[in-house]
Amino acid sequence: MKNKITVIAISLLAFAFLAVGVIADSPPSQYNIDGFIKDAGGKGVPVGTSISLFNANTSNNESTTTINSRGRYSIILDGSAGQHIKITPFNNTHIGRRTVILPQAAGGITVIENVNISLNNHPSLGDVQLNDTTIAAGVDVKATTEYLDQENDTASIQFIWLINGNAAFNETFSNKVNANVSSTLSSSLFKRGDTVKARVNSTDTFYPQGPKDSAEIVIENTAPVASAPAISPSEPTVLNNITATYGYQDADGDIEIKSLIRWFKNGVEEKKLENSSTVNSSDLVEEDRWMFRVTPSDGTDFGNTLSSANVTIGLTSSISLLTGFNLFAIPVNLSNYAVDDSNLIVSKQGCVNFLYRYNTSTGNYEIAARSDLDGWASSDGFLSLEPGRGYWAKANQSCNLRFNGRKAAPLSVNVVQGFNLLGWFFNQGVNLDPDPFSLSVANCLQSFYYYDAAAGRYRVAVFDEGFGWASADGVTSIDSGKGFWLRAERACRWDQQD
């Protein structure tokens, strides 16, 4: 009987080795044991207790029971719930229900009855996808993969970026499970014509996955970019050429080659000016609106088209000044009315250094003076010009005074009783016959006086209710750019219209 028991024990041990079936060089696999477990003393744990079986000769933590891969020794399995056993499987499929007998270090055995041993699912590393298959230089590349594990085993996901077949950038993400994982390759690491792909590996406790490669792409040419299109000068007149200006940027460092420039006048394309950067002043007419569109090119690709803002060709009006005092008025609408060299443009530098305006309230003149060092200044507060007003200019030599601006709009001028130093706010003069004055009070004007700088005296025109305006001095019109004294019998408003 003793021999029989010995044989049975030997047979049980042999079965245990067979059931364990360890193969030292097999890849590790995880199993779930679902069944009834007894220790050597017959103590059991409930059905449903899960025990994970791993490769032999490895211990992960203090609660892990390690079995020698050849079955030469064992640590006692005491049946505690959640206790771990390490084992190598027969194969990579479901094994089914088995009775597992494990040897103990003291010579006893542990019997695990009716155990359902099933293979732990391998984790899944998805295909590596790039965010785009047509990437240009200057644009970052992004690769994404999906890591899945039914047992929620975490893993480290490693991205290896290959440029022209060589590893150029690595990035590792730890403790990932059931998630999409992405890595981005900076555009600073590659250039046009390079080949780029991402290679991904995953490593968890049991099964490494990969490598998996993305599709390989060739970095394409980057189209250039134009910026800040504008016409120079920004306030042109018929005296100026106008030029298309814009910025040019290219991520590949390509130079600009044959960018497309198209000019438009009053909304209609001027075909003859295609690809010209400049429009000559001879093609400009006052009050025309101009703009251009630019499509940048590096000789390979065109970038996006940008449009400049419209500019309107301004008026230019020149007034002849003689040495000494001259009466003038502003004949155009200025962008600003500051007393400065940008508005008071003289043909000879420094030929006009003094301006005078008449203050009807005080009956005094206010003076603005110019120096080469400080420009224009005034202790009387004469810092700006006004449309419809007349001014004295003192010239130290004969020269021309030019104004650049826009066509003047209708203007209302308040006229006080007595003398008013005024001017005509338009680029073209108007005849005195018929009466050109539009007044808020009929017949409020009595006379006006032109100053003839060449003769050094005034020329006068007088108004008569029956005959209109008449002059013994040959004054027949209100001239553009000329200032004059206007005498009113009573206060009224003069509405100037072109």
MARBALO-926174 format. One line per field, with one value per residue (C-alpha): residue in three letters; x, y, z; residue number from 1. Coordinates in Angstrom, 2 decimals. Layout:
MARBALO-926174
rest = c(ALA_...)
X = c(X_...)
Y = c(Y_...)
Z = c(Z_...)
nr = c(NUM_...)
end
This chain:
MARBALO-926174
rest = c(MET_LYS_ASN_LYS_ILE_THR_VAL_ILE_ALA_ILE_SER_LEU_LEU_ALA_PHE_ALA_PHE_LEU_ALA_VAL_GLY_VAL_ILE_ALA_ASP_SER_PRO_PRO_SER_GLN_TYR_ASN_ILE_ASP_GLY_PHE_ILE_LYS_ASP_ALA_GLY_GLY_LYS_GLY_VAL_PRO_VAL_GLY_THR_SER_ILE_SER_LEU_PHE_ASN_ALA_ASN_THR_SER_ASN_ASN_GLU_SER_THR_THR_THR_ILE_ASN_SER_ARG_GLY_ARG_TYR_SER_ILE_ILE_LEU_ASP_GLY_SER_ALA_GLY_GLN_HIS_ILE_LYS_ILE_THR_PRO_PHE_ASN_ASN_THR_HIS_ILE_GLY_ARG_ARG_THR_VAL_ILE_LEU_PRO_GLN_ALA_ALA_GLY_GLY_ILE_THR_VAL_ILE_GLU_ASN_VAL_ASN_ILE_SER_LEU_ASN_ASN_HIS_PRO_SER_LEU_GLY_ASP_VAL_GLN_LEU_ASN_ASP_THR_THR_ILE_ALA_ALA_GLY_VAL_ASP_VAL_LYS_ALA_THR_THR_GLU_TYR_LEU_ASP_GLN_GLU_ASN_ASP_THR_ALA_SER_ILE_GLN_PHE_ILE_TRP_LEU_ILE_ASN_GLY_ASN_ALA_ALA_PHE_ASN_GLU_THR_PHE_SER_ASN_LYS_VAL_ASN_ALA_ASN_VAL_SER_SER_THR_LEU_SER_SER_SER_LEU_PHE_LYS_ARG_GLY_ASP_THR_VAL_LYS_ALA_ARG_VAL_ASN_SER_THR_ASP_THR_PHE_TYR_PRO_GLN_GLY_PRO_LYS_ASP_SER_ALA_GLU_ILE_VAL_ILE_GLU_ASN_THR_ALA_PRO_VAL_ALA_SER_ALA_PRO_ALA_ILE_SER_PRO_SER_GLU_PRO_THR_VAL_LEU_ASN_ASN_ILE_THR_ALA_THR_TYR_GLY_TYR_GLN_ASP_ALA_ASP_GLY_ASP_ILE_GLU_ILE_LYS_SER_LEU_ILE_ARG_TRP_PHE_LYS_ASN_GLY_VAL_GLU_GLU_LYS_LYS_LEU_GLU_ASN_SER_SER_THR_VAL_ASN_SER_SER_ASP_LEU_VAL_GLU_GLU_ASP_ARG_TRP_MET_PHE_ARG_VAL_THR_PRO_SER_ASP_GLY_THR_ASP_PHE_GLY_ASN_THR_LEU_SER_SER_ALA_ASN_VAL_THR_ILE_GLY_LEU_THR_SER_SER_ILE_SER_LEU_LEU_THR_GLY_PHE_ASN_LEU_PHE_ALA_ILE_PRO_VAL_ASN_LEU_SER_ASN_TYR_ALA_VAL_ASP_ASP_SER_ASN_LEU_ILE_VAL_SER_LYS_GLN_GLY_CYS_VAL_ASN_PHE_LEU_TYR_ARG_TYR_ASN_THR_SER_THR_GLY_ASN_TYR_GLU_ILE_ALA_ALA_ARG_SER_ASP_LEU_ASP_GLY_TRP_ALA_SER_SER_ASP_GLY_PHE_LEU_SER_LEU_GLU_PRO_GLY_ARG_GLY_TYR_TRP_ALA_LYS_ALA_ASN_GLN_SER_CYS_ASN_LEU_ARG_PHE_ASN_GLY_ARG_LYS_ALA_ALA_PRO_LEU_SER_VAL_ASN_VAL_VAL_GLN_GLY_PHE_ASN_LEU_LEU_GLY_TRP_PHE_PHE_ASN_GLN_GLY_VAL_ASN_LEU_ASP_PRO_ASP_PRO_PHE_SER_LEU_SER_VAL_ALA_ASN_CYS_LEU_GLN_SER_PHE_TYR_TYR_TYR_ASP_ALA_ALA_ALA_GLY_ARG_TYR_ARG_VAL_ALA_VAL_PHE_ASP_GLU_GLY_PHE_GLY_TRP_ALA_SER_ALA_ASP_GLY_VAL_THR_SER_ILE_ASP_SER_GLY_LYS_GLY_PHE_TRP_LEU_ARG_ALA_GLU_ARG_ALA_CYS_ARG_TRP_ASP_GLN_GLN_ASP)
X = c(0.00_2.84_4.42_1.11_0.84_4.38_3.60_0.53_2.56_5.23_2.54_0.94_4.27_4.91_1.49_2.25_5.37_3.39_0.53_2.93_4.75_7.42_9.74_12.53_13.05_9.38_8.01_6.16_2.40_-0.18_-3.04_-6.06_-6.81_-10.49_-11.23_-10.92_-7.54_-6.38_-3.17_-1.37_-3.56_-6.73_-7.65_-9.45_-10.34_-13.67_-14.37_-13.74_-10.48_-8.17_-4.53_-2.27_0.23_3.43_6.73_8.81_11.88_10.50_9.19_7.35_6.49_6.44_3.15_4.43_5.05_7.87_8.13_11.37_10.97_12.12_10.06_13.02_11.62_8.59_7.40_4.26_1.00_-1.15_-4.37_-4.53_-6.80_-4.88_-1.69_0.41_2.02_4.51_4.32_5.09_2.14_1.97_1.01_-0.68_-4.25_-6.89_-5.78_-9.11_-9.92_-7.08_-6.12_-2.81_-0.56_2.34_5.27_6.07_9.53_8.86_8.01_4.24_2.03_-0.66_-3.63_-5.58_-8.70_-10.85_-8.78_-9.71_-6.41_-6.76_-4.23_-3.90_-4.73_-1.79_-1.89_-2.65_-0.49_-2.42_-1.18_0.91_-0.90_0.56_-1.62_-1.04_0.67_1.59_3.73_5.63_8.76_7.96_5.03_5.32_4.51_2.34_2.16_-0.55_-1.04_-3.51_-2.43_-5.06_-4.87_-7.93_-6.28_-5.38_-1.66_0.22_3.04_5.71_5.21_8.35_8.33_11.46_11.40_13.49_14.68_16.29_16.49_18.35_16.94_16.57_14.24_12.94_10.02_8.73_5.38_5.07_2.11_-0.18_-3.14_-6.18_-5.30_-4.27_-0.68_0.84_4.28_5.15_8.28_9.34_9.68_13.02_14.51_13.77_13.78_12.34_13.15_13.79_12.01_10.23_8.50_7.67_8.55_6.70_7.44_5.52_6.88_4.71_5.38_4.71_4.53_6.53_4.86_6.34_8.19_5.43_6.23_4.10_4.00_7.12_6.54_8.72_8.75_7.36_8.17_6.63_4.77_6.03_3.97_3.40_2.59_1.61_0.91_0.80_1.23_4.00_3.59_0.39_-0.98_0.20_-0.47_-0.10_3.49_4.43_5.18_3.39_5.13_3.85_5.50_5.05_6.92_8.13_8.79_9.69_10.15_12.59_14.72_13.89_14.34_11.45_11.08_8.39_5.76_2.54_1.56_-1.69_-2.75_-6.35_-7.60_-11.10_-11.75_-10.62_-7.39_-4.72_-3.38_-0.49_0.94_0.97_4.08_5.20_6.15_5.74_3.11_4.56_3.07_2.17_-0.47_-2.05_-5.09_-6.43_-9.15_-8.49_-8.37_-5.49_-4.72_-2.69_-2.78_0.34_0.73_4.22_6.27_9.51_9.73_8.06_4.82_2.61_1.40_-1.90_-2.93_-3.10_-4.59_-3.41_-5.72_-6.93_-5.18_-6.75_-4.56_-4.58_-4.63_-1.59_-1.86_1.04_0.91_3.51_4.99_6.98_9.58_7.74_4.13_1.67_-1.97_-2.86_-5.50_-5.47_-7.00_-7.21_-8.41_-5.33_-5.01_-4.12_-3.84_-0.74_1.57_4.60_6.83_4.72_1.83_3.77_5.92_8.19_10.22_13.21_14.20_13.62_12.01_9.00_9.73_6.74_2.96_0.30_-3.39_-5.89_-7.89_-11.24_-12.07_-9.00_-8.23_-4.62_-2.35_-1.00_2.38_3.96_7.72_10.04_13.67_15.86_16.57_13.09_10.75_7.49_6.46_4.17_3.96_0.45_-0.96_-0.94_-0.23_-2.84_-4.30_-8.00_-9.86_-11.67_-9.29_-6.72_-3.09_-0.14_3.12_6.36_8.81_12.49_12.76_10.44_9.34_6.34_4.20_2.60_-0.23_-1.01_-4.37_-7.81_-10.61_-12.26_-15.77_-18.42_-17.57_-19.44_-17.55_-18.83_-18.45_-18.42_-19.46_-16.50_-13.29_-12.60_-9.39_-10.72_-9.93_-11.56_-11.38_-11.27_-8.70_-10.52_-11.57_-15.07_-16.31_-17.98_-20.70_-23.16_-22.87_-21.09_-21.77_-24.29_-25.17_-27.40_-28.33_-28.91_-26.61_-24.62_-21.34_-20.14_-16.68_-13.57_-9.91_-7.17_-3.59_-1.47_2.02_3.63_2.06_2.23_-1.43_-4.98_-7.45_-11.09_-14.46_-17.71_-21.20_-24.35_-27.79_-28.90_-25.75_-23.93_-20.16_-18.10_-14.48_-12.62_-9.39_-10.26_-11.22_-13.60_-13.14_-12.29_-9.04_-7.87_-5.09_-5.62_-6.52_-8.57_-10.21_-13.98_-15.99_-19.47_-22.22_-23.61_-22.73_-23.75_-22.70_-21.00_-21.53_-18.67_-19.33_-17.22)
Y = c(0.00_2.31_1.60_2.28_5.62_6.43_5.57_7.74_10.62_10.16_10.01_13.14_14.93_13.78_15.06_18.33_18.77_17.78_20.14_22.96_22.09_24.67_25.47_27.71_29.62_30.10_33.67_34.71_34.38_35.32_33.02_33.37_30.46_30.22_27.24_25.61_25.82_23.63_23.84_20.87_21.05_20.92_24.56_25.96_29.29_30.00_29.31_32.47_33.31_34.62_33.62_34.87_32.39_33.90_32.65_30.74_32.10_35.65_37.41_40.73_41.37_39.86_38.05_36.21_32.48_31.34_27.85_26.64_26.23_22.59_21.89_21.31_23.29_25.32_27.85_26.77_28.04_28.87_29.58_33.30_35.13_37.13_35.10_34.72_31.69_31.81_29.26_28.79_27.69_24.72_26.91_30.17_28.90_28.16_25.11_24.22_22.84_21.05_19.78_21.43_19.79_21.88_20.55_22.25_22.95_20.70_17.78_18.10_19.06_21.64_20.55_23.06_21.31_22.04_25.05_26.88_28.03_30.51_32.56_36.23_38.27_39.84_43.64_45.34_48.04_49.73_50.90_54.03_56.85_60.20_63.28_63.91_62.11_65.36_67.34_70.43_71.80_74.09_71.94_69.59_65.88_63.99_60.19_58.39_54.77_52.99_50.71_48.30_45.61_43.72_43.09_46.81_46.12_49.39_49.81_52.21_53.39_54.44_56.51_56.52_59.10_58.19_60.89_59.55_56.18_57.46_57.85_61.58_61.89_59.51_60.01_57.57_57.66_55.63_53.97_54.01_51.66_51.64_54.99_56.79_57.92_60.60_62.02_65.14_65.65_69.29_70.75_72.19_68.68_68.13_69.94_69.65_66.32_64.40_61.09_60.76_57.90_56.94_53.57_52.51_49.85_49.01_47.25_45.91_43.35_40.40_41.08_43.63_44.73_46.18_47.58_49.06_51.64_54.40_55.10_56.89_60.35_62.70_66.28_68.49_72.04_74.73_77.40_80.91_83.43_87.10_89.61_93.24_94.27_98.07_100.79_103.33_106.22_105.76_109.14_109.43_112.21_112.38_113.45_110.12_106.67_104.10_100.88_97.54_96.58_93.35_90.89_87.51_84.49_80.92_78.13_76.34_79.45_79.64_83.01_84.75_83.74_85.14_86.18_87.30_90.97_92.32_95.98_97.21_100.72_101.55_97.82_96.83_94.92_96.73_93.81_95.81_96.21_92.50_91.59_95.23_96.33_100.02_102.14_105.26_108.64_109.08_106.36_108.10_110.34_112.36_110.62_107.16_104.29_101.79_98.48_95.37_91.64_89.56_85.79_84.87_82.20_80.37_78.99_75.72_76.68_79.74_80.86_82.44_85.68_88.86_92.23_95.69_98.42_100.93_104.27_107.24_109.37_112.77_116.25_118.44_122.18_124.57_128.27_130.72_132.98_136.13_137.62_139.42_138.98_136.73_135.89_132.21_129.64_125.85_124.43_120.73_118.59_117.69_114.47_116.70_120.45_120.82_123.72_121.65_120.85_117.85_120.20_123.32_121.90_124.50_124.21_125.88_124.88_127.70_130.11_130.55_130.99_133.05_132.60_135.03_134.54_137.21_136.84_138.55_138.50_140.45_142.25_141.05_138.78_135.52_134.30_130.90_130.88_128.21_127.42_124.76_123.37_123.24_123.40_125.33_126.81_129.56_131.47_132.61_129.09_129.16_125.44_124.34_125.47_125.68_125.13_128.19_130.58_132.95_133.33_135.59_133.91_135.88_134.55_135.47_134.50_133.47_129.85_127.54_126.42_123.02_121.21_117.51_116.16_115.02_116.75_119.17_118.55_121.26_123.62_126.19_129.32_131.72_135.33_138.11_141.68_143.62_142.20_138.46_136.90_133.89_131.58_129.31_125.65_123.98_123.08_124.95_128.57_129.93_132.97_135.88_135.98_134.54_135.17_132.07_132.90_130.70_132.74_132.19_135.90_137.37_140.20_140.10_140.57_143.96_143.51_141.45_142.28_140.34_141.22_141.55_140.67_141.66_145.11_145.43_146.52_145.20_144.64_145.02_143.60_145.14_143.61_145.40_143.91_144.87_144.08_141.48_141.54_144.03_145.22_148.15_146.21_143.29_140.88_138.39_135.15_133.55_131.74_128.44_128.83_132.58_134.21_137.42_139.88_139.61_142.52_141.76_144.23_141.75_138.33_135.32_131.85_131.14_127.59_126.80_124.18_123.08)
Z = c(0.00_0.81_-2.55_-4.20_-2.44_-3.46_-7.03_-6.88_-5.44_-8.07_-10.71_-9.34_-9.35_-12.87_-13.84_-12.15_-14.25_-17.32_-16.45_-15.77_-18.95_-18.51_-21.39_-20.26_-23.51_-24.40_-24.50_-21.33_-21.23_-18.63_-17.69_-15.45_-13.12_-12.29_-10.02_-6.63_-4.91_-2.02_-0.10_1.46_4.55_2.50_3.00_0.00_-1.57_-3.28_-6.92_-8.92_-7.23_-9.98_-10.02_-12.80_-14.18_-15.59_-16.88_-14.39_-12.52_-12.33_-9.27_-9.53_-5.89_-2.43_-2.98_-6.05_-5.70_-7.98_-9.44_-10.97_-14.69_-14.40_-11.27_-8.97_-6.05_-5.03_-2.50_-0.68_-2.13_0.88_-0.99_-0.24_-2.66_-5.25_-4.80_-7.95_-9.55_-12.41_-15.21_-18.90_-21.08_-23.42_-26.35_-27.23_-27.11_-24.49_-22.53_-20.89_-17.45_-15.70_-12.29_-11.47_-8.87_-7.63_-5.54_-2.25_-0.86_2.16_-0.10_-0.09_-2.97_-3.67_-5.72_-7.81_-9.05_-12.10_-13.13_-16.32_-17.82_-20.69_-22.59_-21.73_-24.82_-26.53_-26.52_-29.82_-31.39_-34.19_-37.55_-37.46_-39.22_-40.28_-40.11_-43.81_-46.67_-48.43_-46.03_-47.10_-45.53_-42.65_-41.47_-38.48_-38.99_-36.51_-36.13_-34.16_-33.09_-30.81_-27.96_-26.58_-23.86_-22.60_-19.24_-18.95_-18.81_-19.22_-21.68_-22.86_-26.43_-28.27_-31.46_-33.60_-36.38_-39.41_-41.80_-44.95_-43.19_-40.13_-36.63_-36.06_-33.07_-30.39_-28.04_-25.39_-23.59_-20.37_-18.62_-21.63_-21.93_-24.20_-25.68_-28.84_-28.58_-30.82_-31.46_-33.44_-35.51_-35.70_-39.19_-38.08_-38.41_-42.10_-45.41_-48.86_-50.53_-47.28_-46.65_-43.30_-41.51_-37.94_-36.36_-33.19_-30.57_-27.41_-24.33_-21.51_-18.74_-21.02_-24.73_-26.68_-29.91_-33.06_-34.70_-36.84_-39.48_-40.91_-44.60_-45.82_-47.22_-49.22_-47.94_-50.65_-51.69_-49.53_-51.44_-50.62_-48.69_-49.45_-46.73_-46.19_-49.81_-50.13_-52.73_-52.27_-51.82_-49.85_-50.99_-54.60_-57.08_-60.84_-60.22_-58.60_-59.93_-57.79_-56.74_-55.46_-52.18_-50.21_-48.04_-49.34_-47.12_-48.08_-45.52_-47.85_-48.28_-51.99_-53.66_-55.36_-59.01_-61.31_-58.80_-60.47_-60.07_-61.49_-61.40_-61.28_-62.09_-60.91_-60.51_-64.02_-64.60_-66.61_-68.65_-70.08_-66.57_-65.67_-63.65_-63.51_-60.04_-60.92_-62.67_-64.26_-63.41_-67.09_-66.61_-63.62_-63.69_-60.80_-58.76_-60.29_-57.78_-58.04_-56.30_-57.10_-56.39_-55.84_-56.07_-54.81_-56.60_-55.85_-59.37_-58.32_-56.61_-56.30_-52.88_-51.96_-53.66_-51.58_-52.50_-51.54_-50.36_-52.93_-53.26_-54.98_-57.20_-55.60_-57.01_-57.15_-57.39_-57.77_-56.91_-58.24_-55.59_-56.21_-53.92_-51.13_-49.97_-51.78_-50.96_-51.40_-50.45_-50.21_-53.43_-52.44_-49.54_-47.50_-45.51_-42.55_-42.30_-40.16_-40.88_-41.89_-44.83_-45.87_-46.72_-47.71_-50.51_-52.08_-55.25_-53.60_-50.10_-47.60_-50.06_-47.71_-44.02_-42.84_-43.04_-41.78_-41.05_-40.11_-36.91_-37.54_-33.83_-32.74_-35.98_-35.74_-37.74_-36.34_-37.57_-38.23_-38.82_-40.20_-39.42_-40.99_-37.52_-35.97_-38.94_-38.55_-35.19_-33.91_-30.65_-31.75_-31.98_-35.78_-36.18_-38.71_-42.00_-42.82_-46.10_-47.42_-45.68_-47.20_-46.07_-46.68_-47.61_-47.50_-50.09_-50.00_-53.67_-56.47_-56.21_-56.43_-53.51_-54.15_-52.41_-52.80_-51.77_-52.85_-54.65_-52.28_-51.00_-50.63_-47.80_-45.73_-44.64_-42.01_-43.10_-40.51_-41.13_-42.42_-43.89_-44.13_-45.49_-47.44_-50.36_-52.94_-51.84_-55.23_-57.85_-60.62_-60.61_-61.23_-63.21_-61.45_-64.08_-63.30_-59.58_-58.13_-54.48_-52.66_-49.57_-46.55_-46.67_-50.11_-51.18_-47.94_-49.85_-51.03_-52.61_-52.73_-53.28_-55.03_-54.27_-57.40_-56.15_-59.45_-59.38_-55.62_-55.31_-54.88_-57.70_-56.74_-57.82_-56.56_-56.28_-57.44_-56.86_-60.35_-62.33_-60.25_-59.96_-61.93_-61.87_-63.31_-62.60_-64.88_-62.10_-63.76_-61.78_-58.47_-59.16_-57.68_-55.12_-54.71_-51.44_-51.27_-48.94_-48.90_-47.49_-46.13_-45.30_-42.79_-41.44_-43.53_-44.59_-47.92_-49.23_-51.60_-54.29_-57.24)
nr = c(1_2_3_4_5_6_7_8_9_10_11_12_13_14_15_16_17_18_19_20_21_22_23_24_25_26_27_28_29_30_31_32_33_34_35_36_37_38_39_40_41_42_43_44_45_46_47_48_49_50_51_52_53_54_55_56_57_58_59_60_61_62_63_64_65_66_67_68_69_70_71_72_73_74_75_76_77_78_79_80_81_82_83_84_85_86_87_88_89_90_91_92_93_94_95_96_97_98_99_100_101_102_103_104_105_106_107_108_109_110_111_112_113_114_115_116_117_118_119_120_121_122_123_124_125_126_127_128_129_130_131_132_133_134_135_136_137_138_139_140_141_142_143_144_145_146_147_148_149_150_151_152_153_154_155_156_157_158_159_160_161_162_163_164_165_166_167_168_169_170_171_172_173_174_175_176_177_178_179_180_181_182_183_184_185_186_187_188_189_190_191_192_193_194_195_196_197_198_199_200_201_202_203_204_205_206_207_208_209_210_211_212_213_214_215_216_217_218_219_220_221_222_223_224_225_226_227_228_229_230_231_232_233_234_235_236_237_238_239_240_241_242_243_244_245_246_247_248_249_250_251_252_253_254_255_256_257_258_259_260_261_262_263_264_265_266_267_268_269_270_271_272_273_274_275_276_277_278_279_280_281_282_283_284_285_286_287_288_289_290_291_292_293_294_295_296_297_298_299_300_301_302_303_304_305_306_307_308_309_310_311_312_313_314_315_316_317_318_319_320_321_322_323_324_325_326_327_328_329_330_331_332_333_334_335_336_337_338_339_340_341_342_343_344_345_346_347_348_349_350_351_352_353_354_355_356_357_358_359_360_361_362_363_364_365_366_367_368_369_370_371_372_373_374_375_376_377_378_379_380_381_382_383_384_385_386_387_388_389_390_391_392_393_394_395_396_397_398_399_400_401_402_403_404_405_406_407_408_409_410_411_412_413_414_415_416_417_418_419_420_421_422_423_424_425_426_427_428_429_430_431_432_433_434_435_436_437_438_439_440_441_442_443_444_445_446_447_448_449_450_451_452_453_454_455_456_457_458_459_460_461_462_463_464_465_466_467_468_469_470_471_472_473_474_475_476_477_478_479_480_481_482_483_484_485_486_487_488_489_490_491_492_493_494_495_496_497_498)
end
